Amino acid sequence: MPDDFINKYVRPLHPGLHMRRPGKRDRLIMAIVLLLVMYYVLEARQKTIFDGMARTFDAKFDVVRKGATFRDNSCTSNQGDVPIFRTEAELMVNRPRHFHRMMDFDYALEEEVFDRALGGVVELHDAYVLSPHQIAFNCDTIYIPRGCKAGAISNDQILSQITPLMSREGKRDTIGESRTALQVQELDTAVIIAQFWGGAYYHALIEDFPRLAFVLGILQSNPQATILSYPQSLMRPTSRIQIWNKLLGLGDDRKWVPFEENTVYSVKKLFIPTATRCGRGQPKALRLIRDRIFDKVPSVLGKTLEQFWAKYPQIRDAEKMLIVVQKRSSRSLLNHDKLVEALASEFADRCTVVEFLGSESMEEAIVMHHQAKVIVGPHGAGLSNSLFARVDAALVEIHPKVGNFNGTGVNRCHQWTAKSLGLETRMLVQSSGQEFGCSFFVDVQSVVGTVHELLDGLL
C-alpha cells in the first residue's frame, strides 16, 4: 500500500500510526478494512444501478409458484422469489421502507370487522403498474391493492400478468393469453388512484377519487407529478380535470393520465394511496375531499352557482330548502312523477323540489347537490353525488327488493358513504323489483313520511 495513501487517508483515523512506520501486521489490517469498505460501497452502488435499469422494461421473467424470479438485465442482483403483498399490514411488516403509515386513515368494515384497512401511501421506485387490478411491482416487491375483485385473482394469475416476454425489437409485447399488443408509457413521478371498476361513476367518485386525500401534500410539493386515473368518469369531458384541479387546489396545470388496460406504465417514482375497500369509501378521505370541495364551490363554480340561484332565488335567499329527486334511466321508479308531485305538494310551504336527470354537466351536478337539504333517489350511481352535499343534509335511498350485494342482497354502499360523510340517511327497501336492474314501484307515502321525519329532525 503506498505510503502517501496511508499518510493521507488512513493515519488521520488512527493517531497511533503517527508514532511509527506501520509494520506488516498494520498494513494487513488496513488492507482488509479498506477492502471491506470498498465491497459495501460497490454493493450499494450495484443495487442502485440495477434498480435504475429496471425502467428499461427490456426484460424476460421466469414464473414460479410463489413469486417471480427476475432474470433480466435490471434484476440480475435480486435472484430469488419476489413476494406478493396483498394487504397494507403485510407490506408494513416486510417492506417498511415502502409504506408511509397514516394512522388517521385506518378503518374497518362493518360486515367484516377483521378486515381493517391500514392508512398509508406505498412508494415504489422504478416500478411498473398494470390494469385492471393495478398490480404494481419492481425488482423486490409485488403489490396488489385491496380494491374490488382483489381477492378474485390468484398468485399464479398475478404472475401471468407481470411476467411478460417482452420483445427486444418492440414488435409485439404481450402479457397473458388474453392480452393484446401493449403500449409502454414512461412517467417520472405519478400517483395512481385507479381501482377495479373505476370506469363506473360510483367506483370512480367514491372509491378512486377520495384516495387523493392521502397524497394532497405529495402532489402539492411535486407540481410535475401526474395522476393516473380511469378516464371515463373523472376525466371525460376533459373540462372535469380543470374542475378537480381547482376544487382540490392541485394547480391549474396538473396533468392527469388516463389509465388504459392496454398500457404498461413504467414509473420512476410511484405513489399508491391505500386502496378503498369495495363498496366502502374511506371515511376520513371522503370527509376531507368533501370539505375541501364544499368550501371551494362558491369561488370555483361561482358562475354555475349564480345561474342556479337565478333559477331558484328562494334557495339563495334561504326562504326554502331544496329537495333533489334523482331520476334514473335504469333501475328507475315507475311512479317517479307521482313521487315528485307528492313531495312538491306536501312541502310546498318550505321546500323547492328539483329533479336531477343525470344529463347535467359536472358543474351543475356539484352545485345542485351542494345546495340540497334532502336527496331522494333510487339505488344507483347518481347517489354518489352525496359527496358534494352539505354536512347537515340527508339522503333517502329507495332500494328494490332484490339487490346485488353478495348475490341478491341489499347493497348498502350509499348508506356507508352517507354515514361516513355525517349525513342523516334512510334506506327504504321496496316490495317491488324482483330482478336487480329492473324498474320498480315505490311506496310514495313512505318516502313523504321519511322526508317529514328528516326535515323535522334537521331543523
N, C-alpha and C positions, 0 to 999 in steps of 0.2 A: 504494500500500500504506500503510495508516495508520501514523503514527509510533509510536503506543502498541503496536501489534502488533510492529513491528520492535524496539522497546526491550525488550519482554517476552520474545519468543520467538527472535529472530534474533541480536541483538547479543551475548547471552551466549555464543553459539557462535563468534563472530568478534571477538576482542578489538580488532582494528584499527578496528572500526566505532565504538568509543567515542571515537576521536580526532577524527573529523569527521562531519559530516552526510553520509549516503550520497548519491552522485550518481545520475544516471540509469542509468549502467552498472552500479553496485552493485545498484540496485533491480531491474534487468532480470535480473541473475544470480540474485538471491534469489528472484524470482518464478518463474524456471524451475526452480530447485531445489525450491521448495515445491510446484509443480505436479507434478514427478516423484514426490515423496514421496506426495502425495495420490493419484496414479494407482496406485502399487503397493499402497498401503493399501486402496484401493477394489477393486482387482483381487483381492486376497486375501480381502477380505470378501465379494465377489461369489461366489467359488468356494465359500466356506463356506455361503453361503445356498443356492446351487444344490445342493450336496451334501446339505444338510439337507432340502431339498424332495423329494429322491428317495424319501423314505419315504411320500409320499402315494400312490404307485403309481397315480396318475391319469395314465397315460402312453400314448403311442402311439409305436411304433417303426417305422423303416424297415429292411428287411432288405437287406444287401449280401453279397457272396460271402465276404469275408474277415472281416467284423466287423459290428457293428450301429451304424448311425448313429442316435443317440437324438435325437428331435425333440419331446420332451415338455417340460413346464414345468420339470422338475428338471435337465435336462441340456442346456439351450439353450447354455450356455457351453462345452460339450465336443463340438462338432460334429466329425465325422470318424469313421473306423473305430475301433471298440473291439476291441483284440486279444484273442484267446482263448489262454489259457495252459493247457497240459496237464501240465506237469512242474514240480516244485519248482525245478529249475535255471533254467528259463525265467523263472519268477516272480522268483527271487532276482536275476537279472540285470536284468530290465526293470521290476520293481516292488519294489525292495529295501525300501521303507518298509512294504510289506505282509507281508513274510516275516521272521519271527523265527527265526533259524537256531539249531538244536540239534544240533550235530555228533555227539554221543554216540548219537543215534538213527539215524545213517546205516546202511544195509545194502544188500547186493547179492544178487540171486537166484542160486542155484547154476546153474540151467539157462541163465540169461540174465545173464552176468557184466557186460554193459554196461548193464543196467537197474538203475542204482544209485539207490536212494531216498534223498533228502536229508532228514534230520530237521529238523523245524521246525513252526511254527504260522503259518498265514496269518491275517491280521487285516484284515477289510473293514468299513468303516463305511457306514451307510445302504445296506445290501445286501439282496438278495433271494436266496432259495435254493429250488430246485425239485427234486423227485424225478422219476424214480427214479435219475438219475445224479448227484444232488446238485450241480447246476450252481449256482454262486454268482456273483453279478455286482452291480456298481454302475455308475456312470456312466463309469468309465475302465478297468474290468477285468472280464474274464470268465474264471472259473477252474473247471475240471472236475478233481476229484481223481482219482488213478490207482487206483481200485479195480477190481473185477470189471466187465467189459464196457465199461471206459472207452474202449478203442480201437475199440469197435464202433459208436460214434456219431460221425458226421461233423460238420464245422463247420457245414454247412448245417442238419443236424438239430438241432444245439445252438441255432442261431439261431431255428429254427422253434419251439423250446421257450420261448425267452426273449423273443420279440418279439410279445407278445400285443396285440391291440386291446382294451384294457380299457374296459368300459362306464362312462362317467362317471356314469350313473344307478345303477350297481351292479346292473343287471338280470341280466346273464349274462356272466361272464368266461370266455373260452376261450383255451386255448393249444394250438395244433396241431389237426389234424383229429381226432385220436383222443382229445382231451381233453374231459371233460365239465365241467359248471359247477365253478368253483374257489372255494374259500374263501381269504380272505386273513387270516392271523394275524400280529399285530404283537407283536414281542418287543423288550425293551430290550437285554439282553446275553445271548448264547447261545453254547454250544459244540455243534458238530454232530459226532456220531460215526457217524451212519447212513451205510452204504455199500450199493451194489447187492447184492441178495440178503440184506440184513441182517435180513430176517424169518426166515431159516432159522437153526437153532441154532448150527451150526458157524460160519457167517459172522458171526453176532452176537457169539458168545463169543470167537472167536479173531481176527477182523478188526476188528470195530467196538469192542468193549468195551475192549481194551488201549490204544486211542488216548487214553483218559482219562489215561494216564501222562504224556502231553505237557503236559497242562493242569491237573494237580492244583494247582499253585501259583496259576494263574489262578482256578480255582474257589474255592480257599480264601480268596483275597483279594477275591472277589466273591460274597458269600453269596447274592445275588439272581439270579446267573446261572443260566440254565436249561440243561438238557442235551437236545438233540434226538436222538432215537433211534427206530429202528423198534421198535414196541411188542411184537411177537409173542413174542420170546424173553426180552428183558431187562426188560420192564415188565408182563408178564401172567403170573400174577396180580399185582395192584399191590403185594402184600407184598414182591415181589422188589426194588422200588425202595428200600424201607427197608433190605433186606439189603445192597444195594450201597452205599448211603449210609453205613451203619455200618462195613462192612468196609473201605471206602476212606477213611473219615474225612471225608466230604463234608458232614456235618451232617445231622441228622435231617429237617430241613425242605427239603432240596434238592429243587427241582422238576424233574421230567423231563417233557418234552413229546413226545407221540407224533408221529413224522414220517409224515405221511399223504400219499399220492400225489395227492390231490385238493385239496391245500392249497399255497398260496404263502406262504412265511414272509418277512415284512419285518422285518429285524433292524437295530437301531441300531448295535450292535457285535457282529460275528460272528467267532468264532474257529474255525478249521478245522485240526485237527492233521493232519500228514502222513498221507495215506491208506495203508492196508495193501494191499500188492500181493496180487492174487487168489490165495488158497490158500497164502500165505506170510506168516505172522504176523510182526510186527516183534519181533526177538529181545529187545532191551533193554526194550521196552514190556511184553512178555509176562512177563519176569522181575520187573520192578518191580511189576506188578499181582499176580503170584503171591506174591511175598514179603510184600506188604502184607496180602493176604488170609490167607495162611497164619498170620501172626503174630496176626491178629485172631480167628481161628476160635474158640479157647477162650473168649474173653470175649463175642463177639457171638453165637456159636451154641452156647454152653455147655450149654443145656438139651438141644438135639438131640444133642450130643456125649455127654452123660451117658446119654441113652436108648440110644445106640448101644453104649456101653461096658457098660451093664446087660445088653444082649442078648448081647454078646461080651466077657465080662470078661477072657478070655485075651489080647485085643488091648490092653486098658487096662493090664494087668499086664506087657505085653511078653513073655508066655510064648510067644506065637505071632505070626507075621506074617500079614498079610491079603492074600489074593488076590481081587481083584474080577473076576468074569467077567460081561461085559455080554451081555445078550440083546436082540436086535432083533426087531421085527415084520416089517420089510422087510430084504432082504439078510441074512436070518437064516441061522444054521448049522442044517442039517437034523439034525445029530447033536449039537446043543448039550448035551443031557442027558448023553450019553456023555462029552463033554469035561469037564463039571463033575464027574461021578463019578470019572473018571480022575485029575483034579487033586486032588480031595479024598482019594482013596486013596493016591496017590503021596506027598503031602506032609502026611499026617495027623499026623506027629510034630512038625512045625514050623510049619504054616500052617493058617489057617482060610479056607475058600473060601466067598465070599458072592456071590450073584447080584445084579446091578444090572439091573432090569427097565425102567427108563426112565419108570416111572409115579411114582417117588418125588418128594417135594417138592424144591424147590431147596436147602433147608437140608440135607435128607438126602443129596442128591447131593454137595454140597460136603463134608460130613463123611465120607461113605463113601470118597471118593477122596482126601481129606486123610489118611486113616488107611491107605491101601493101600500095600503094598510092591510088588506087581505088578498091573498092569491088563491084562486079556486080553479081546479082543473083535474082532468083525468090523469091517471098514471101515465107518464111519458116524459120524453126528454125536455119538453118545454118547462117542466117544473124545476129544472136545473137553474133557471133564471132567478130562483130564490137567492142565489149567491149575491145578487145585486140589491136585495131588499134591505130595508132599514131594520135595526135590531129589535124594534118594537112592533114588527109586522107579524102576520100569522099566515099559515098555509093550511088549506083544506084540500086533501088529496082524495080523489074518488077512484077507487080501485075495483076492477072487475072481480067477479067471483073466482076466476082462475087466473093465477099469476104465472111468473116464470122463474121463481126462486126455488132452486133445487127440484126442478121438475114443474110442478103446478102450484107451488106455494105462493103466498103473498110476498111481493117484493117491497121491502121497506127501505130501499136505498134513499128515497127522497125524504123519508121521515128522519133517517140518520143525518142527512145534510141539514135539514131544518133545525134539529136539536143541536147539532154541532155549532150552528150559527146563532143559537139562542132564540130562535123564533118559537112562538106558540104554534103547535101543529096538531092536526087531527087527520086520521085516515078513516074514510067511510067505505067499507067493503060492501059491494052491492050483491044482490041475489042474481043479477043478470050478468052475462058474459061467461058463457060456458067454455069458450076456447080463447086462449090467450092471443091477443092481436085483433080480435073481432070487436065490432062496435057493440055498445050495450046501453041499457036504460039506467038512469039514475033516479033515486028517490029524491025528488026536488025538495020536498018539505024537510027532509032530514038535513039537507045542505043549508036551507034557510035557518033552521034551528041552530045548527052548529055555528053559522056565521053570527047569529044573535049572541050566542054564548061567548064567542071570542071577542066581539066588539065590546060587549058589556064588561068583559074581564080586562080588556086592554085600556079602557078609558078610565 
